[in-house]
Amino acid sequence: MTMESLAYERPATLAETLELLGRPGYTLLGGGTTLVDLMRLGVARPAGLVDARSVPELGGVVSSPDEWSLGGAVTMAEVLRHQTVCRELPALAESLALAASTQIRNMATLAGNLMQAPRCVFFRDVRTPCHRRDGGGACSALATDIAPRALLVDDDPCVAPALGDLGTAAVALDASVETVANGGTERMSVEELLRVPGPIPGNRLITRLVVPRRSGFSAFVKRRDRRSFAFGSASCAAWAAVEDGVVREVRVVVGAQSTRPRRLVAVEREVLGRALTTRTIESAARHALAGQDFRHGTDVEGEWHTATVRQALECVRERSRA
Amino acid sequence: MTKDVATTTRDWSTTTRAKLTGAAVFGSDVGGGDDLHAVPVLHWGPPGTLRDVDATAALAVPGVRAVLTAEHFADAVGAGTFLYDGGQFHSSFAPLGSREVRFSGQLVALVVAASPEAARSAAALVDIDVAPRPSRATIPVSTHEDALIFERVVDPPSGVSTSGQSTRVTSAYETAPHFHHALEPYAMRAEWVGERLTVHHGSQWVVGEAHGIAQALGVAPECVRVVSAHVGGAFGSRALLMWHVVYVAAAAKMLGHPVRLHVDRSVMATLGSFRPATRQDVELEVGANLELRRYRHHVRVQTSRSDVVPLRGLEYASELYACSSSELRESVVRCDVPTPGFMRAPGEYPVAFALESALDELAHECGADPVELRLRNLSPCDPGRGGGPVHLGWCLERGAELFGWAGRPAPPSSMRDQETGELLGWGMAVAHYPAYGGGVTECQVSMDRRGRVTVELAAHDPGTGLTAAVAAAAARELECSAVEVDVVLGDSDLPLSPMAAGSASTRTAVAAAVDAARKVRRMSASRSDGSTLVATGRHVPPGMTEAGLRDAAAGRFAQASAAVAGEGSPLRLSVGAHFVEVAVDPGRGRIRVRRMVGVFDVGAVLEPRALRSQLEGGMIWGAGHALMEDAALDPRSGRFLGSGLADYHMMAQADVPLLEVEVLGETDPGRVCGSKGAGELGVVGSSAAVTNAIHHATGVRVRHLPVRPAAVIAAYGGV
């Protein structure tokens, strides 16, 4: 920590929260597991922290017949303790359980997880140029082959991978967020929310993560170099609605090997309308790179990505047969 | 795993109680509220010449007392002597001794302020201007910049046939640089009272540091006291004197006030040291009866522009096996990096990875069992080859038995877990570490009228169990319980002790304590009053030279060699055998170590629980070296990337396999207390056992650490 003065506010209402967030340099504080870290590193220098964890609209796990509504300030650990959510939404539960450590899951919030800052070593190091942090200029990660970088990219020069596992699972589950600003409440899909990295335009605040309750099977898989407390080198979430043994609807989303949770439409197309057999999965996974910008990846990395997609689909298949 | 952890609080020694209750005082716990706080300013660009340090903005921060650069220290701090030049410093290069910047991450200024927050704020405002020069941080493929520092060529004796059927392997290996990452980061406090300086910080060598600081500051050695009562892990990182310690001490003098410094974990490797990278070439050849005919090994090791830090791992490794012809070479490659240092088994770990991998390749080529290949080539020091103190043959046979090695099918990819479908592989490798004689160690033992015993010496316990071993030995001599023995360590004012290094300091401390305790026991037989009995003890290792005695007294490094003169045995080694089971899941993209068996010959056992803990820690660590540890060094900028614990992965508890450790425990009459030492042994060979097991599981040979599962599984052929 340095000597800069810092305001800390703990509003009780949504209106108060929005008012505080309108002040220059004020930032929303969830569990602080990334923000405080970035403040120590000098990457984030907020003038004030708005700790909205006591705001009622941001709390609680509630259900209707059609959807689960999870408060933006609900912690990862709280969701994992919710047995019905975990049973109905295995991909969501797995994305939370495989992330970070117990200590971090006890603090980190769902909204904070969705909006989490890049973990790229260059983003976190103010001594090096970073396109994302500096709002332009060179990407340091592209200039070296030893920094982790996304394999599937868009036109954006930033190649930081999407390591927040929850976002990947949420896109596969067709989840949305409810956001609020002075203009009122809006709903947008998580896929749309995370399409462009960075904060939500219009200074909007995520109040709820809304996940449809639809009959189907889901899974989230993650590859990492140790069994706890590690970001993925590849991850994939898949959801499929199966009727009479045939896939009627499917969503296949990759995360850690991509700059954003990315649907693999070509893979989905191969699965749709077919029985989820090993052969279907095998041939569908071969389309894991179809239509993707893979210019920064190697053959080995491509195989790793493909195998991760196959693994997630295999997992969905097992669950659909159970 | 560990079965006898449960002890009652009654069994806690004073040290145990202090550590478990948080009462133990570490370097950063000392000091008062009005201490000044220092924060280092480092240069993160490429090396070059420092044109300017602009401290204007930093000095304007309220509470800032000084921004100290090379100019300020020109008179206050003199030269320090590098270890290998007979001194105590980790590098001959004084970072604030000139305008030269030799590596990225070098110290260029020290900000001192009334609070840590002010110092940190100001440090971020110091503007550094360096004229860069071309630089290279990693070992190039080309060898034209190498400097040969060790060479030993043994030609085959005449009359020995080199013809006939033979099998040869030639392979190249690479090991990654590593961080020590001891739990306690570097933190210190320096205070002058009159002309006397006291430095509190975690150290493996308080006596040497006190002398080194005194020399650099131009004061008498008795004017400097270094205190390191508890050490929160070291692994070699605290073996040598780091320059920032001297500058903080000088700052405290200049400013007339105690100064504290806390070093962030992410910059420990550039203020201190790291384990250097290696590139190695190994060639092995056996004849028809699996007898080793030829061993060629060339180690290329990364070093800094300032210093040559030799690994010297080859001469000991080459004693493990009998071989009629050998060519051993070690070269250093100057790189634009901080001076590398010692990290657990500095020479032995990388060399054993390459040698034990090559032996596995050779066994595979010959269709021989890897254990059998080693048994056929045991060194003449092994009882299996006619007598001697190195029981490697026993370790191999006992390890194979405990592990169930006999059931191992020779061809790779022939075992699967029936339930999970994972590919299983069994690999093994040999561990070795020289049984150095250790250094001169002195000790004072006192016993009060109630029978409470205090053992005092300057030695260190960075988690190795020295405290427990010393307490147990004193208790045995004085016929009391070990919990009645207080062991006071880590103070250069206490009786002389050597650096905690080389797997030798526990037994020399025990020897000195036993010597003093025996004197106390004799005195107690004739004691008539209730006075406290006090005696001093001393251990001088056999083979310690006159020069060594002088060096030890002057705070220089002095260690008796691993050879024992006049016994006909060239070297003494602690040895062991690792057996490892890995499971490779190509479908899930996962490689994990499931089971490790380690069987070791370390001579006599001084403290069984501390010993097992030390060996287990080494085995786990070596498996982590194989699978994940990598101090990623950006070849362009020369910067370590991701040097915090979030990015530098060591094994998590969830990765730790089922462990089984067995120790021979046979006393070695050639070593004090019968012990050959075990501190560094466990990590040696453990990595090779893992990669050899990966080969057995998949048929894929890993020659470059750490393992990349994606590459292994791709080479295996996917699912």
Interface residues (C-beta under 8 A of the other chain):
Chain A: M1 T2 M3 E4 G42 R119 V121 R127 T128 A143 T144 I146 A147 V221 R223 D225 R226 R227 S228 F229 A230 S233 A234 D299 V300 E301 E303 W304 A307 T308 R310 Q311 E314
Chain B: W44 V61 P62 G63 S115 E117 A118 R120 S121 A124 P586 G587 R588 G589 R590 R592 L627 M628 A632 L633 D634 P635 R636 S637 L641 G642 A646 D647 H649 M651 A652 Q653 A654 D655 R708 P709 A710 A711 I713 A714 G718 V719
